[in-house]
Amino acid sequence: MLNTAVLMGRLTYNPDIKQLDTGKKVIKLNIAVERSRASPNGEKQVDFFDCVAWESTAEFIFEYFAKGDPIIVEGRIETRQYEDRQGIKKKAFEIIVKNVNFCAFKRGEDTKSKTETNENKENNDLLDNQDLPF
């Protein structure tokens, strides 16, 4: 059997680590993932995924990620049933995070800094130089 989920998106809120009575550390996340296709009227569509990380993975997320940061998570999908405060049975789907990675979304041309633009121009000038000895 195979149960693997890999998501790349942005955190919807600041992670808050908790320590359980057992001493284990846990963190809950919500990741917004943009769909690859727009809706029929051209609007972007986003799915929101609940994720849970434990121990050292939870500590890593708490230390290095904040609301709005891009993140890649890898884990497995688990379901659980519970009763809400009104006694209604519900089912939850969560990604149990095994690995976390940093990621960066491609910046648009209009957001490049002047320094990056100047460095690229200088590098292109070097490549165009015909006076190279080789």
C-alpha positions as CSV (number, residue, x, y, z in Angstrom):
1,M,0.0,0.0,0.0
2,L,1.1,3.6,-0.6
3,N,0.1,6.6,1.3
4,T,2.3,9.6,0.5
5,A,1.4,13.3,0.3
6,V,3.7,16.1,-0.8
7,L,2.4,19.6,-0.6
8,M,3.9,23.0,-1.5
9,G,2.1,26.0,-0.3
10,R,2.1,28.8,2.3
11,L,1.4,28.7,6.0
12,T,-1.9,30.3,6.8
13,Y,-1.0,31.2,10.4
14,N,2.1,31.2,12.7
15,P,2.9,27.7,14.0
16,D,2.4,27.2,17.7
17,I,4.2,24.3,19.3
18,K,2.7,22.5,22.3
19,Q,4.1,20.0,24.7
20,L,1.7,17.2,25.7
21,D,1.4,15.7,29.1
22,T,3.5,12.8,27.8
23,G,6.4,15.2,27.0
24,K,6.0,14.9,23.2
25,K,6.0,18.1,21.2
26,V,3.4,18.7,18.5
27,I,2.6,21.4,16.1
28,K,-0.5,21.9,13.9
29,L,-0.3,23.7,10.6
30,N,-2.7,24.8,7.8
31,I,-1.2,25.1,4.4
32,A,-2.8,26.9,1.5
33,V,-2.0,25.2,-1.8
34,E,-3.0,27.0,-5.1
35,R,-4.6,24.7,-7.7
36,S,-2.8,24.4,-11.0
37,R,-6.0,25.4,-12.9
38,A,-8.1,28.5,-12.4
39,S,-11.9,28.3,-11.9
40,P,-14.1,28.6,-15.1
41,N,-14.4,32.4,-14.4
42,G,-10.5,32.7,-14.2
43,E,-10.2,33.1,-10.5
44,K,-7.4,31.3,-8.6
45,Q,-8.5,28.4,-6.5
46,V,-6.9,27.4,-3.2
47,D,-7.2,24.3,-1.1
48,F,-6.4,24.3,2.6
49,F,-4.7,21.3,4.3
50,D,-4.5,20.5,8.0
51,C,-1.1,19.1,8.9
52,V,0.4,17.8,12.2
53,A,4.1,17.4,12.9
54,W,5.8,15.8,15.9
55,E,9.0,16.1,18.0
56,S,12.1,17.3,16.0
57,T,10.0,18.1,12.9
58,A,7.7,20.2,15.0
59,E,10.6,22.1,16.6
60,F,12.2,22.7,13.1
61,I,8.9,24.2,11.8
62,F,8.4,26.3,14.9
63,E,12.0,27.7,14.6
64,Y,12.1,28.5,10.9
65,F,8.6,29.1,9.6
66,A,6.0,31.8,10.0
67,K,2.6,32.8,8.6
68,G,2.8,33.3,4.8
69,D,6.1,31.5,4.4
70,P,6.4,29.0,1.5
71,I,6.9,25.4,2.7
72,I,7.1,21.9,1.3
73,V,5.8,19.1,3.5
74,E,5.9,15.4,2.9
75,G,4.0,12.9,4.9
76,R,1.0,10.5,5.0
77,I,-2.7,11.2,5.0
78,E,-4.6,10.0,8.1
79,T,-8.3,10.1,8.9
80,R,-9.8,10.2,12.4
81,Q,-13.3,10.4,13.7
82,Y,-14.4,12.5,16.7
83,E,-17.4,14.1,18.3
84,D,-17.7,17.9,18.4
85,R,-19.0,19.8,21.4
86,Q,-22.6,19.3,20.3
87,G,-22.1,15.5,20.1
88,I,-22.1,15.4,16.3
89,K,-19.7,12.8,14.8
90,K,-17.2,14.3,12.4
91,K,-14.3,13.0,10.3
92,A,-10.9,14.8,10.0
93,F,-8.3,14.4,7.3
94,E,-4.8,15.4,8.2
95,I,-1.3,15.2,6.7
96,I,1.1,13.7,9.3
97,V,4.3,15.4,8.4
98,K,7.5,13.4,8.1
99,N,9.8,15.8,6.2
100,V,9.8,19.6,5.8
101,N,11.7,21.6,3.2
102,F,12.3,25.3,2.5
103,C,11.1,26.6,-0.9
104,A,11.0,29.8,-2.7
105,F,8.4,30.9,-5.2
106,K,9.7,32.4,-8.4
107,R,9.7,36.2,-8.2
108,G,8.2,38.2,-11.0
109,E,10.4,40.5,-13.1
110,D,8.9,43.6,-11.4
111,T,10.0,42.5,-8.0
112,K,13.7,42.0,-8.8
113,S,16.0,44.3,-6.9
114,K,18.2,46.8,-8.6
115,T,21.2,44.9,-7.4
116,E,20.1,41.6,-9.0
117,T,19.4,43.4,-12.2
118,N,22.8,45.1,-12.2
119,E,24.6,41.9,-11.4
120,N,22.9,40.1,-14.3
121,K,23.8,42.9,-16.7
122,E,27.5,42.8,-15.6
123,N,27.5,39.0,-16.0
124,N,26.0,39.2,-19.5
125,D,28.6,41.9,-20.4
126,L,31.4,39.5,-19.3
127,L,30.0,36.8,-21.5
128,D,29.7,39.1,-24.5
129,N,33.3,40.2,-24.1
130,Q,35.3,39.1,-27.2
131,D,38.7,39.8,-25.6
132,L,38.8,36.6,-23.5
133,P,42.0,34.7,-24.0
134,F,40.3,31.3,-24.7
